[in-house]
Amino acid sequence: MCFFMLLACELFGFCLIIGVCYFLFGKWPFNKRRKLCRILCQLSAILIWGLFFLETVGNSIDTPYAISSFILLITAIPVCNFIISMIENAKLQIRNNRANRTSVKETVQLVKDENMKRRLENASLNRTAEEMEVVRYFFGDNGCMSDQQYFEMLVYKRDSLASRNKVLEIIGMDESQVAEIYPIYREEYVYSWTMYSGSINKPFANKNVNGFNVSSRYHVSWTFFSDNLLINYDIVFDMDKSWKQEKVTEIYYHDISNYNINNNIINLVLTNGQTHRLDFSDNMYAGATMQGLIQKIRESKTM
């Protein structure tokens, strides 16, 4: 029992001494710090084991205990060295792990920076400075415009290309000719070029800070109703380049042979077998517009 008590005291005393030394002198060079720990541990070992040895010899002539105390006294220095080595190895492993994590992060960031630089260089071809700001916004480049700035730029370009007056000018109508029935208006982001074959590249897309999906391609649609026909105007344009695609569809009411209504969508069936879809969703005057269109179709059958 005495042997194990001595061992426990040795380990506890050494750990305490080494811990205090590392706490107070942690910034010292390793060799100097290790030397200090060894000296203190040796002194404490001599003191502890000397006292236990004297007590054991003085109170008992039990030779095994005396021999055990002497052996533990001799092994004090190797045990001290062992504890210090374990601590230093643990610290070294922690430093290496931190260095590896830092190196991996720096490498990943470097690769990302190089990829972004290369993509921005490729994207800069045939683009204006304003269009490159849009590209940087979707690439997440540092210092790029905010979500609000992009939205304001989008609204400005949308209104310059597809405002109500602009579209009426394009289709050759004036307000008096389309005032009877409220028009249908829709706008939305476009995420794939497959919907519109005119564009060469797929648009950029990501999520803004509010979690909403946005893209560099936008679609605006107007449908106006005159006395004898409906005119649908579609425009799709890119924010990161000057590409745009426009389409005007004219349908005379007397060419509509049938129609069916599904919620806020009317599918028009034409006399030539083609179909045309009108979506009234999110339109304030959807009910009035729908009723006005149906009335025009019915009137055309009686003429």
Buried (B, 14 or more C-beta within 10 A) or exposed (E): EBBEEBBEBBEEBBEEBBEEBBEEEEEBEEEEBBEBBBEBBEEBBEEBBEEBBEEBBEEEEEEEBBEBBBEBBEBBEEBBBEBBEEBBEEEEEEEEEEEEEEEEEEEEEEEEEEEBEEEBEEBEEEBEEEBBBBBBBBBEBEEBBEBEEBEEBBEEBBEEBBEBEBBBEBBEBEEEBBEEBBBBBBBEBBBEBEEBEEBEEBBBBEEBEEEEEBBBBBBBBBBBBBEEBBBBBBBBBBBBBEEBBBEBEEBEBBBBEEBEEEEBEBEBBBEEEEEBEBBBEEBEBBEEBBEBBEEBBEEBEEE
